[in-house]
Amino acid sequence: MISKLLNVFLNYANFTKRTAFAFPKKNAARRNLPRAIATKFIFGIASASLVCGLFSAATAQRRTVRPRPKPAARSQSSAGEKTFDEAAALFGENTKDSLEAALIKFDEARQLYAQSGDKKGEADSLTMLGRTYSNLGYAEDTVKNFVAAVALYRSVGDKPGEASALSNLGGLTRDLSRYDEAVKFYQAALPLMREIKDKNGEAKALNGLGETYLGLKRLDEALASFNQALALYKTLDAKKEVIRTNLNIGSIYSTSEATRPNALPLYNQQLAAARQLGNPTLEGAALQSLAYFYDQSGEKQKAIELVKNALTVYRKNSKDPLSQAQIAFSFDTLGYLYYRMGERENALTNLEAALDIAKREDYPFTLQYVLGTLGEVYLSAGNGAKAVEFFNQGLSLAGQTGTKRAAAYNLIGLGNAALFGNKTADALRFYNQALPLSNDFALQSRALAGIVRADAVLNDSNGALQALRQAQNLTVNDGNFESVFEIVNAVAVGRSQFDSPQNAVQVFAEAVSTARKSGYKIGEARALLSLGLAYEKANNPQKALESFNQALPIWRKIGNALAETTILVEIGNSNLVLNQYQPALETFNQVLTFAQNSNDQSLRALALNNIGFVYWKTGDNNRAIDNYNQALPLYENLNDRQGQRRALVNLALVYETTGDKKKAKEYRKKAERFK
């Protein structure tokens, strides 16, 4: 579908102007509307959410918190043994203070082993330094220590140590979305694992490699790796790992409409197996995977029920060290689901719960995403300043953890906020910074869609064309309807700005359909508003009115007063064009009430002007004059020359209607000053 739409648009003749198991860690009446209000919602609000549909359960937990590993096997060299044991005890406590103390101790042990010439002990210390830095969220220090450990293990011929360190490096770089590096580390670890006949280590490396290929969208290779891992786990009778690997396989099936039916029975089988084992962590993971399935299928209410079930399971499993991380992730997931359904209050309640846990328990890998999603919620409600605050916090944290995916997520959010605030150059900068950070279809589709919207605002057809060509070359995950929506909506924006209104109508309607298919209310609201505006440009006010009336209750539920008021103005204008004066009057009075309550003088002037227009059209000239005379000083105070001219011309028209040609001439003369 995407390729077909893009090809039609791009070929338009006149377009020449541009190893750990893990959870998932937006005519007469027409002249009265300032275009800047409406374009915020065509070009400015776009969901940039990283999760973009839920993460599969196969990739989430590692973004929540890293599992607490057991200390590596150590050399018995007495020089550093005591210090190493003290460090290991601190590491086992797994608090921020204890981990920071462990860093000092492991480094002391490393130096002692080095002084005694015990390279294996030194390598073991480096390994544990890497693990400790990992738990503290210091990505580059983690990588540096594991790389040093690999070299030392290799120098003493310690193949088990070397294989384990390489596999750990694969997992770390995979979690940081540095997928090409991860592939190399896993591929270096696998022959060593096979040589030393470590089937469990081999299976974990294969599973990690599969997750890496999944991140690279090399789905066939991912499936092959998962199946190899699954076969090994079965020979080892590793029931827990079999469940985890099957959940990974299910996540591949879920990426496409064609294979999605295969995922549901597989997920249900793993849920039953986890319950049979009495393993709450795996039961919760299977429930999360099912939630991901139903979310992608557009059944978001069912997805919410399943996440709530998982949350209940995790709460009952409070003795598990990872329970708080799993609970935080569940709240984050619920918040994101509610947000996409347009239920702002429920979204905020759950996201704030996730935020509290992530801060209290010091889970930076969860926190960087929760902050970004909070930014999305506030931006969708029209609070750009609050959104920017959260996006900047998330971006800062992503820099500390070294997570490029999270950085891209928050950069896209900042781009959307900048576009919403009419800072188009800043928006382009943010989108272009985000684009190379992740090869994820969901993120790339949002970044490219943002670039198209920004270029449309700048009337840069060449820039929009280039971005749409890049979108055409994306590896399309047709199972992620919300990402597909972003691309379709971007095509519609391009057509709206550079093509015929009729063609824009066609593609915006497709965007509405795509959003509805996934239950993506935020996207549906955006597309309906854009569709209404496209119908207006195509001189079809009745269809425009229908679209605006469908969009209005969604924006009200979202809580975006600016969007709601924009739509009310459009509804009033459409009614005027259709000569439906009473509905127009009622609508503009709603706008006036909002403007007065919010002390928005510009909106108040617009509403008074439009109300005056209605009274003039219905023959109530005295009321028309009264409303125009109220609008005129507001425009003067705002130094709005176009508004002043509009009110003066309208007053002249009314006086001409009453036969007072002297007054009419007087107001027309005044209006001439503002040409």
C-alpha positions as CSV (number, residue, x, y, z in Angstrom):
1,M,0.0,0.0,0.0
2,I,2.7,2.5,1.0
3,S,4.8,1.9,-2.2
4,K,1.7,2.4,-4.4
5,L,0.8,5.7,-2.7
6,L,4.3,7.0,-2.8
7,N,4.8,6.0,-6.4
8,V,1.7,7.9,-7.4
9,F,2.8,10.9,-5.5
10,L,6.4,10.9,-6.5
11,N,5.6,10.6,-10.1
12,Y,3.1,13.4,-10.2
13,A,4.1,15.5,-13.2
14,N,3.8,18.9,-11.6
15,F,5.7,18.0,-8.5
16,T,9.0,19.6,-9.4
17,K,9.5,22.1,-6.6
18,R,11.5,18.7,-3.7
19,T,21.1,-12.6,26.1
20,A,18.9,-11.6,28.8
21,F,15.2,-12.0,28.3
22,A,13.6,-8.7,28.1
23,F,10.4,-6.6,28.1
24,P,9.5,-3.5,26.1
25,K,11.4,-1.5,28.1
26,K,0.6,13.0,16.4
27,N,-14.7,31.9,0.3
28,A,-16.3,34.6,2.6
29,A,-16.2,32.6,5.7
30,R,-12.8,31.1,4.9
31,R,-11.0,34.4,5.1
32,N,-12.0,34.7,8.8
33,L,-9.8,31.8,10.0
34,P,-6.1,32.5,10.6
35,R,-4.3,29.7,8.8
36,A,-1.6,29.4,11.5
37,I,-4.1,27.8,13.9
38,A,-5.1,25.0,11.6
39,T,-1.6,24.2,10.3
40,K,-0.4,23.3,13.8
41,F,-2.5,20.2,13.6
42,I,-1.7,19.3,10.0
43,F,2.0,19.8,10.4
44,G,2.8,20.0,14.0
45,I,1.4,17.1,16.1
46,A,2.7,13.6,15.4
47,S,3.2,10.7,17.6
48,A,6.9,10.1,17.9
49,S,6.5,7.3,20.3
50,L,9.4,5.0,20.4
51,V,7.3,2.0,21.4
52,C,5.1,2.6,18.2
53,G,2.9,-0.3,19.1
54,L,4.2,-2.1,22.1
55,F,7.7,-3.5,22.1
56,S,7.6,-7.2,21.7
57,A,8.0,-9.0,24.9
58,A,11.3,-10.3,23.5
59,T,13.0,-7.0,23.7
60,A,11.5,-5.2,26.7
61,Q,13.0,-6.3,29.9
62,R,16.6,-5.4,29.0
63,R,15.4,-1.8,28.4
64,T,13.8,-1.9,31.8
65,V,16.7,-3.1,33.9
66,R,19.6,-5.5,33.3
67,P,19.5,-8.8,35.0
68,R,21.8,-9.3,38.0
69,P,24.5,-11.6,36.7
70,K,26.5,-13.9,38.9
71,P,30.2,-12.9,39.4
72,A,32.5,-14.4,36.8
73,A,34.7,-17.4,37.8
74,R,37.9,-16.0,39.3
75,S,41.5,-16.8,39.4
76,Q,42.6,-18.1,42.8
77,S,45.5,-15.6,42.9
78,S,45.5,-14.6,46.5
79,A,46.7,-11.0,45.8
80,G,43.3,-9.8,44.6
81,E,41.0,-12.5,45.8
82,K,39.9,-10.9,49.0
83,T,39.2,-7.5,47.3
84,F,37.4,-9.3,44.5
85,D,35.1,-11.1,47.0
86,E,34.3,-7.8,48.8
87,A,33.5,-6.2,45.4
88,A,31.3,-9.2,44.5
89,A,29.3,-8.9,47.7
90,L,28.7,-5.2,47.0
91,F,27.7,-6.0,43.5
92,G,25.2,-8.6,44.8
93,E,23.4,-5.9,46.8
94,N,22.6,-4.2,43.5
95,T,21.8,-0.7,44.9
96,K,23.3,2.5,43.4
97,D,25.5,3.1,46.4
98,S,26.7,-0.5,46.5
99,L,27.4,-0.7,42.8
100,E,29.4,2.5,43.0
101,A,31.4,1.1,45.9
102,A,31.8,-2.2,43.9
103,L,33.4,-0.2,41.0
104,I,36.2,1.0,43.3
105,K,36.7,-2.5,44.8
106,F,36.8,-4.3,41.4
107,D,39.3,-1.8,40.1
108,E,41.5,-2.4,43.2
109,A,41.2,-6.1,42.5
110,R,42.2,-5.6,38.9
111,Q,45.3,-3.7,39.9
112,L,46.3,-6.3,42.4
113,Y,45.9,-9.1,39.9
114,A,47.8,-7.1,37.3
115,Q,50.7,-6.6,39.8
116,S,50.8,-10.3,40.5
117,G,50.8,-11.1,36.8
118,D,47.5,-12.9,37.1
119,K,45.9,-12.0,33.7
120,K,42.9,-14.2,34.2
121,G,42.1,-12.5,37.5
122,E,42.6,-9.2,35.9
123,A,40.2,-10.2,33.1
124,D,37.6,-11.4,35.6
125,S,37.9,-8.0,37.3
126,L,37.4,-6.2,34.1
127,T,34.4,-8.3,33.3
128,M,32.8,-7.4,36.6
129,L,33.7,-3.8,36.2
130,G,31.8,-4.0,32.9
131,R,28.8,-5.6,34.5
132,T,28.8,-3.0,37.3
133,Y,29.0,-0.1,34.9
134,S,26.2,-1.8,32.9
135,N,23.9,-1.9,35.9
136,L,24.6,1.7,36.6
137,G,23.8,2.6,33.0
138,Y,27.2,3.7,31.8
139,A,27.3,2.2,28.4
140,E,30.7,3.3,27.1
141,D,32.5,2.3,30.3
142,T,30.8,-1.1,30.0
143,V,32.0,-1.6,26.5
144,K,35.5,-0.5,27.3
145,N,35.9,-3.0,30.1
146,F,34.5,-5.9,28.3
147,V,36.7,-5.2,25.2
148,A,39.8,-5.2,27.5
149,A,38.6,-8.4,29.2
150,V,38.3,-10.1,25.8
151,A,41.9,-9.2,24.9
152,L,43.2,-10.6,28.2
153,Y,41.2,-13.8,28.0
154,R,42.5,-14.3,24.5
155,S,46.1,-13.7,25.6
156,V,45.9,-16.5,28.2
157,G,43.9,-18.9,26.0
158,D,40.8,-18.7,28.2
159,K,38.2,-19.5,25.6
160,P,35.2,-19.8,28.0
161,G,36.0,-16.3,29.4
162,E,36.6,-14.9,25.9
163,A,33.3,-16.4,24.6
164,S,31.3,-15.1,27.6
165,A,32.8,-11.6,27.3
166,L,32.1,-11.5,23.5
167,S,28.5,-12.6,24.1
168,N,28.1,-10.0,26.8
169,L,29.4,-7.4,24.4
170,G,26.9,-8.6,21.8
171,G,24.0,-8.1,24.3
172,L,25.2,-4.7,25.4
173,T,25.7,-3.3,21.9
174,R,22.4,-4.8,20.8
175,D,20.5,-3.1,23.6
176,L,22.2,0.2,22.6
177,S,20.8,-0.3,19.0
178,R,24.4,-0.7,17.8
179,Y,23.3,-3.7,15.8
180,D,26.1,-4.1,13.4
181,E,28.6,-4.2,16.2
182,A,26.4,-6.7,18.1
183,V,26.3,-9.1,15.1
184,K,30.1,-9.1,15.0
185,F,30.4,-9.9,18.7
186,Y,27.9,-12.7,18.6
187,Q,29.4,-14.2,15.5
188,A,32.8,-14.1,17.2
189,A,31.4,-15.8,20.3
190,L,29.5,-18.6,18.6
191,P,32.4,-20.6,17.2
192,L,34.1,-20.4,20.6
193,M,30.9,-21.6,22.4
194,R,30.8,-24.5,20.0
195,E,34.5,-25.3,20.4
196,I,34.2,-25.5,24.2
197,K,30.8,-27.4,23.8
198,D,28.9,-24.8,25.8
199,K,25.4,-25.5,24.4
200,N,23.7,-23.1,26.9
201,G,26.1,-20.3,26.0
202,E,25.7,-21.1,22.3
203,A,21.9,-21.0,22.6
204,K,22.0,-17.6,24.5
205,A,24.3,-16.2,21.8
206,L,22.0,-17.4,19.0
207,N,19.0,-16.0,20.8
208,G,20.8,-12.6,21.2
209,L,21.9,-12.7,17.6
210,G,18.2,-13.3,16.6
211,E,17.1,-10.3,18.6
212,T,19.9,-8.3,16.9
213,Y,18.7,-9.4,13.4
214,L,15.2,-8.5,14.5
215,G,16.4,-5.0,15.3
216,L,18.0,-4.9,11.8
217,K,14.8,-6.1,10.2
218,R,16.6,-9.1,8.8
219,L,13.7,-11.2,9.8
220,D,14.6,-14.4,8.0
221,E,18.0,-14.5,9.7
222,A,16.4,-13.7,13.0
223,L,14.0,-16.5,12.6
224,A,16.8,-18.9,11.7
225,S,18.8,-17.9,14.8
226,F,15.8,-18.3,17.1
227,N,15.0,-21.7,15.7
228,Q,18.6,-22.8,16.2
229,A,18.5,-21.5,19.8
230,L,15.2,-23.3,20.3
231,A,16.5,-26.6,19.2
232,L,19.5,-26.4,21.6
233,Y,17.3,-25.4,24.5
234,K,15.0,-28.3,23.8
235,T,18.0,-30.7,24.0
236,L,19.0,-29.1,27.3
237,D,15.4,-29.4,28.6
238,A,15.6,-25.7,29.4
239,K,11.9,-25.1,29.6
240,K,12.1,-21.5,30.6
241,E,14.4,-20.6,27.7
242,V,12.2,-22.5,25.3
243,I,9.3,-20.2,26.4
244,R,11.4,-17.1,26.0
245,T,12.7,-18.1,22.6
246,N,9.2,-19.0,21.4
247,L,8.0,-15.5,22.5
248,N,10.8,-14.1,20.3
249,I,9.6,-16.1,17.4
250,G,6.1,-14.8,18.0
251,S,7.4,-11.3,17.8
252,I,8.6,-12.0,14.3
253,Y,5.2,-13.4,13.3
254,S,3.6,-10.2,14.7
255,T,5.5,-7.9,12.3
256,S,3.3,-8.7,9.3
257,E,-0.4,-9.0,8.6
258,A,0.4,-12.2,6.6
259,T,2.1,-14.0,9.5
260,R,0.3,-12.4,12.5
261,P,-2.2,-15.3,12.8
262,N,0.7,-17.6,13.6
263,A,1.6,-15.5,16.6
264,L,-1.6,-15.9,18.6
265,P,-1.5,-19.7,19.1
266,L,2.2,-19.6,19.9
267,Y,1.8,-16.9,22.5
268,N,-1.1,-18.8,24.1
269,Q,1.0,-21.9,24.2
270,Q,3.8,-20.1,26.0
271,L,1.3,-18.6,28.5
272,A,0.0,-22.0,29.4
273,A,3.5,-23.4,29.7
274,A,4.6,-20.5,31.9
275,R,1.7,-21.1,34.2
276,Q,2.4,-24.8,34.3
277,L,6.0,-24.0,35.4
278,G,4.7,-21.6,38.0
279,N,7.0,-18.9,36.7
280,P,5.4,-15.4,37.2
281,T,8.1,-13.6,35.2
282,L,7.4,-15.7,32.1
283,E,3.7,-15.6,32.6
284,G,3.9,-11.8,32.7
285,A,6.1,-11.9,29.6
286,A,3.6,-14.0,27.7
287,L,0.7,-11.7,28.7
288,Q,2.8,-8.7,27.5
289,S,3.4,-10.5,24.2
290,L,-0.3,-11.2,23.8
291,A,-1.0,-7.5,24.6
292,Y,1.5,-6.6,21.8
293,F,-0.4,-8.9,19.4
294,Y,-3.8,-7.4,20.2
295,D,-2.4,-3.8,20.1
296,Q,-1.0,-4.4,16.6
297,S,-4.4,-5.9,15.6
298,G,-6.2,-2.7,16.7
299,E,-7.8,-4.3,19.7
300,K,-6.3,-1.9,22.3
301,Q,-8.9,-2.5,25.0
302,K,-8.0,-6.2,24.9
303,A,-4.3,-5.2,25.1
304,I,-5.0,-3.1,28.1
305,E,-6.7,-6.0,29.9
306,L,-3.8,-8.2,29.2
307,V,-1.2,-5.7,30.5
308,K,-3.3,-5.2,33.6
309,N,-3.2,-9.0,34.1
310,A,0.5,-8.9,33.7
311,L,0.8,-6.1,36.3
312,T,-1.2,-8.2,38.8
313,V,1.2,-11.1,38.2
314,Y,4.2,-9.0,38.8
315,R,2.8,-7.5,42.0
316,K,2.3,-10.9,43.4
317,N,5.9,-11.8,42.6
318,S,7.3,-9.0,44.7
319,K,10.2,-11.1,46.0
320,D,11.7,-11.2,42.5
321,P,14.5,-8.6,42.2
322,L,13.1,-7.6,38.8
323,S,9.5,-7.2,40.0
324,Q,9.7,-3.4,40.4
325,A,11.2,-3.1,36.9
326,Q,8.4,-5.2,35.5
327,I,5.8,-3.2,37.3
328,A,7.3,0.1,36.0
329,F,7.3,-1.3,32.5
330,S,3.6,-2.3,32.8
331,F,2.6,1.1,33.9
332,D,4.5,2.6,31.1
333,T,2.8,0.3,28.6
334,L,-0.6,1.1,30.0
335,G,0.1,4.8,29.8
336,Y,1.2,4.6,26.2
337,L,-1.8,2.5,25.2
338,Y,-4.2,5.0,26.9
339,Y,-2.4,7.9,25.2
340,R,-2.9,6.4,21.7
341,M,-6.5,5.8,22.5
342,G,-6.9,9.5,23.3
343,E,-7.5,8.9,27.0
344,R,-5.2,11.5,28.5
345,E,-6.0,11.3,32.2
346,N,-5.6,7.5,32.2
347,A,-2.4,7.9,30.3
348,L,-1.0,10.4,32.8
349,T,-2.0,8.3,35.8
350,N,-0.1,5.3,34.6
351,L,2.9,7.1,33.2
352,E,3.4,9.0,36.4
353,A,3.3,5.7,38.3
354,A,6.0,4.4,36.0
355,L,8.0,7.6,36.4
356,D,7.9,7.3,40.2
357,I,9.1,3.7,40.2
358,A,11.8,4.3,37.6
359,K,13.2,7.3,39.5
360,R,13.0,5.6,42.9
361,E,14.6,2.3,41.7
362,D,17.0,4.1,39.4
363,Y,16.0,2.5,36.1
364,P,17.5,4.9,33.5
365,F,16.7,2.6,30.6
366,T,13.0,2.7,31.5
367,L,13.0,6.4,32.5
368,Q,14.3,7.7,29.2
369,Y,11.3,6.3,27.4
370,V,8.7,7.2,30.1
371,L,9.9,10.8,29.9
372,G,9.4,10.8,26.1
373,T,5.9,9.4,26.3
374,L,4.9,12.0,28.9
375,G,6.2,14.6,26.4
376,E,4.0,13.1,23.8
377,V,0.9,13.2,26.0
378,Y,1.5,16.9,26.9
379,L,2.1,17.8,23.3
380,S,-1.1,16.1,22.1
381,A,-2.9,18.2,24.7
382,G,-1.3,21.4,23.4
383,N,1.2,22.0,26.2
384,G,4.3,22.4,24.1
385,A,6.4,23.9,26.9
386,K,5.8,21.0,29.3
387,A,6.4,18.5,26.4
388,V,9.8,20.0,25.6
389,E,10.8,19.8,29.3
390,F,10.1,16.0,29.3
391,F,11.7,15.4,25.8
392,N,14.9,17.2,26.9
393,Q,15.1,15.2,30.1
394,G,14.7,12.0,28.1
395,L,17.3,13.0,25.6
396,S,19.8,13.9,28.3
397,L,19.3,10.5,29.9
398,A,19.6,8.7,26.5
399,G,23.0,10.5,26.2
400,Q,24.0,9.1,29.5
401,T,22.9,5.6,28.8
402,G,24.2,5.7,25.2
403,T,20.8,4.4,23.9
404,K,20.6,5.8,20.4
405,R,17.0,4.6,20.0
406,A,15.8,6.5,23.0
407,A,17.7,9.5,21.8
408,A,16.0,9.3,18.4
409,Y,12.6,8.9,20.1
410,N,13.1,12.1,22.2
411,L,14.6,14.1,19.3
412,I,11.5,13.3,17.2
413,G,9.4,14.5,20.1
414,L,11.4,17.8,20.2
415,G,10.9,18.1,16.4
416,N,7.2,17.8,16.8
417,A,7.1,20.3,19.6
418,A,9.2,22.8,17.6
419,L,6.9,22.4,14.6
420,F,3.9,22.9,16.9
421,G,5.6,26.1,18.1
422,N,6.2,27.4,14.6
423,K,10.0,26.8,14.9
424,T,10.2,25.0,11.6
425,A,14.0,25.3,11.2
426,D,14.5,23.8,14.7
427,A,12.1,21.0,13.9
428,L,14.0,20.0,10.7
429,R,17.2,20.0,12.7
430,F,15.8,17.6,15.3
431,Y,14.3,15.3,12.7
432,N,17.5,15.1,10.8
433,Q,19.5,14.4,14.0
434,A,17.1,11.5,14.8
435,L,17.0,9.9,11.4
436,P,20.5,8.2,11.4
437,L,20.3,7.1,15.0
438,S,18.0,4.1,14.4
439,N,17.1,1.8,11.5
440,D,13.8,1.1,13.2
441,F,10.8,1.4,10.7
442,A,8.6,3.0,13.3
443,L,11.1,5.7,14.2
444,Q,12.3,6.4,10.7
445,S,8.8,6.7,9.5
446,R,8.1,9.3,12.1
447,A,11.3,11.3,11.5
448,L,10.7,11.3,7.7
449,A,7.0,12.2,8.1
450,G,8.2,15.1,10.3
451,I,10.6,16.3,7.7
452,V,7.8,16.2,5.1
453,R,5.5,18.3,7.3
454,A,8.3,20.8,8.0
455,D,9.2,21.1,4.4
456,A,5.5,21.6,3.5
457,V,5.3,24.5,6.0
458,L,8.4,26.0,4.3
459,N,6.9,25.3,0.9
460,D,10.1,23.3,0.1
461,S,8.9,20.7,-2.4
462,N,12.4,19.4,-3.1
463,G,13.0,18.6,0.6
464,A,9.6,17.0,0.9
465,L,10.2,14.9,-2.2
466,Q,13.6,13.7,-0.9
467,A,12.1,12.6,2.4
468,L,9.3,10.8,0.7
469,R,11.8,9.0,-1.5
470,Q,13.6,7.9,1.6
471,A,10.3,6.7,3.1
472,Q,9.7,4.6,-0.1
473,N,13.0,2.8,0.5
474,L,12.2,1.9,4.1
475,T,11.9,-1.8,5.1
476,V,8.2,-1.7,5.6
477,N,6.7,-3.4,8.6
478,D,3.1,-3.6,7.3
479,G,2.0,-4.9,10.7
480,N,2.7,-1.7,12.4
481,F,-0.3,0.3,11.3
482,E,0.7,3.4,13.2
483,S,4.0,3.7,11.4
484,V,2.2,3.0,8.1
485,F,-0.2,5.8,9.1
486,E,2.7,8.3,9.5
487,I,3.9,7.6,6.0
488,V,0.5,7.8,4.4
489,N,-0.3,11.0,6.3
490,A,3.0,12.4,5.1
491,V,2.1,11.7,1.5
492,A,-1.3,13.4,2.1
493,V,0.5,16.5,3.6
494,G,2.7,16.6,0.5
495,R,-0.3,16.4,-1.8
496,S,-2.2,19.0,0.2
497,Q,0.7,21.5,-0.2
498,F,2.0,20.7,-3.6
499,D,-0.7,18.7,-5.5
500,S,-4.4,19.1,-6.1
501,P,-6.9,19.2,-3.2
502,Q,-8.8,16.2,-4.7
503,N,-5.7,14.0,-4.5
504,A,-5.0,15.2,-1.0
505,V,-8.5,14.2,0.0
506,Q,-8.0,10.7,-1.3
507,V,-4.8,10.1,0.7
508,F,-6.0,11.8,3.9
509,A,-9.0,9.5,3.8
510,E,-6.6,6.5,3.5
511,A,-4.7,7.9,6.6
512,V,-8.0,8.0,8.5
513,S,-8.7,4.4,7.6
514,T,-5.3,3.3,8.6
515,A,-5.5,5.0,12.0
516,R,-8.9,3.5,12.6
517,K,-7.6,0.0,11.7
518,S,-5.2,0.1,14.6
519,G,-7.4,2.0,17.0
520,Y,-4.9,4.9,16.9
521,K,-7.2,7.7,18.0
522,I,-4.4,10.4,18.1
523,G,-3.7,9.7,14.4
524,E,-7.3,9.5,13.5
525,A,-8.0,12.9,15.1
526,R,-5.1,14.5,13.2
527,A,-6.1,12.9,9.9
528,L,-9.7,13.9,10.2
529,L,-8.9,17.5,10.8
530,S,-6.5,17.5,7.8
531,L,-9.2,15.7,5.7
532,G,-11.7,18.4,6.6
533,L,-9.3,21.2,5.6
534,A,-8.5,19.3,2.3
535,Y,-12.3,19.1,1.6
536,E,-12.5,22.8,2.2
537,K,-9.7,23.4,-0.4
538,A,-11.6,21.1,-2.8
539,N,-14.8,23.2,-2.3
540,N,-16.7,20.4,-0.7
541,P,-18.0,22.1,2.6
542,Q,-20.4,19.3,3.4
543,K,-17.7,16.7,3.5
544,A,-15.5,19.1,5.4
545,L,-18.2,19.5,8.0
546,E,-18.6,15.8,8.4
547,S,-14.9,15.3,8.9
548,F,-14.7,18.2,11.5
549,N,-17.7,16.8,13.4
550,Q,-16.0,13.4,13.6
551,A,-12.7,14.9,14.8
552,L,-14.2,17.2,17.5
553,P,-15.2,14.5,20.1
554,I,-11.8,12.8,19.8
555,W,-9.9,16.1,20.4
556,R,-12.2,16.9,23.3
557,K,-11.4,13.5,24.9
558,I,-7.6,14.1,24.3
559,G,-8.0,17.4,26.1
560,N,-6.4,19.6,23.5
561,A,-8.3,22.9,23.8
562,L,-6.5,24.5,20.9
563,A,-7.3,21.7,18.5
564,E,-10.9,21.7,19.8
565,T,-11.3,25.4,19.2
566,T,-9.6,25.2,15.8
567,I,-12.2,22.6,14.8
568,L,-15.1,24.7,16.1
569,V,-13.9,27.6,14.0
570,E,-13.8,25.3,11.0
571,I,-17.2,23.9,11.7
572,G,-18.6,27.4,12.0
573,N,-17.0,28.4,8.7
574,S,-18.3,25.3,6.9
575,N,-21.8,26.0,8.2
576,L,-21.5,29.6,6.8
577,V,-20.5,28.3,3.4
578,L,-23.5,26.0,3.5
579,N,-25.7,28.9,4.5
580,Q,-26.5,27.1,7.8
581,Y,-26.5,30.3,9.9
582,Q,-28.0,29.1,13.2
583,P,-25.5,26.2,13.6
584,A,-22.7,28.6,12.7
585,L,-23.9,31.1,15.3
586,E,-24.0,28.5,18.0
587,T,-20.5,27.3,17.1
588,F,-18.9,30.7,17.0
589,N,-20.5,31.5,20.4
590,Q,-18.8,28.4,21.8
591,V,-15.5,29.8,20.4
592,L,-16.2,33.2,22.0
593,T,-16.8,31.6,25.4
594,F,-13.6,29.7,25.2
595,A,-11.7,32.8,24.1
596,Q,-13.1,34.8,27.0
597,N,-12.3,32.0,29.5
598,S,-8.8,31.7,28.3
599,N,-8.2,35.4,27.8
600,D,-7.2,34.8,24.1
601,Q,-7.8,38.2,22.6
602,S,-6.9,37.1,19.0
603,L,-9.4,34.3,19.1
604,R,-12.0,36.5,20.8
605,A,-11.6,39.0,17.9
606,L,-12.0,36.3,15.3
607,A,-15.2,34.9,17.0
608,L,-16.8,38.4,17.3
609,N,-16.0,39.1,13.7
610,N,-17.5,35.8,12.5
611,I,-20.6,36.3,14.8
612,G,-21.0,39.7,13.2
613,F,-20.8,38.1,9.8
614,V,-23.6,35.6,10.7
615,Y,-25.9,38.5,12.0
616,W,-25.2,40.4,8.8
617,K,-26.1,37.4,6.6
618,T,-29.3,36.9,8.6
619,G,-30.4,40.6,8.4
620,D,-29.7,41.5,12.0
621,N,-27.6,44.6,11.1
622,N,-27.5,46.2,14.6
623,R,-26.0,43.1,16.2
624,A,-23.6,42.7,13.3
625,I,-22.4,46.3,13.8
626,D,-22.1,45.7,17.6
627,N,-19.9,42.6,17.1
628,Y,-17.7,44.2,14.5
629,N,-17.2,47.2,16.8
630,Q,-16.2,44.9,19.6
631,A,-13.7,43.1,17.3
632,L,-12.1,46.2,15.9
633,P,-10.4,47.5,19.1
634,L,-9.1,44.0,19.8
635,Y,-7.5,43.9,16.4
636,E,-6.0,47.4,17.1
637,N,-4.6,46.3,20.4
638,L,-3.1,43.2,18.7
639,N,-1.6,45.4,16.0
640,D,-3.3,43.0,13.5
641,R,-3.6,45.0,10.4
642,Q,-5.4,42.3,8.4
643,G,-7.9,41.9,11.2
644,Q,-8.5,45.7,11.4
645,R,-9.0,45.9,7.6
646,R,-11.4,42.9,7.7
647,A,-13.5,44.4,10.5
648,L,-13.6,47.8,8.7
649,V,-14.6,46.3,5.4
650,N,-17.3,44.2,7.1
651,L,-18.7,47.4,8.8
652,A,-18.8,49.1,5.4
653,L,-20.7,46.2,4.0
654,V,-23.3,46.3,6.8
655,Y,-23.8,50.1,6.4
656,E,-24.2,49.6,2.6
657,T,-26.9,47.1,3.4
658,T,-28.7,49.6,5.6
659,G,-28.4,52.3,3.0
660,D,-26.1,54.5,5.0
661,K,-23.6,55.2,2.2
662,K,-21.9,57.9,4.1
663,K,-20.9,55.5,6.9
664,A,-20.0,52.9,4.4
665,K,-17.7,55.2,2.6
666,E,-16.1,56.3,5.8
667,Y,-15.3,52.7,6.8
668,R,-14.0,51.8,3.4
669,K,-11.7,54.8,3.5
670,K,-10.4,53.7,6.9
671,A,-9.9,50.2,5.5
672,E,-7.8,51.5,2.6
673,R,-5.0,52.4,5.1
674,F,-4.4,48.7,5.8
675,K,-4.0,47.4,2.2
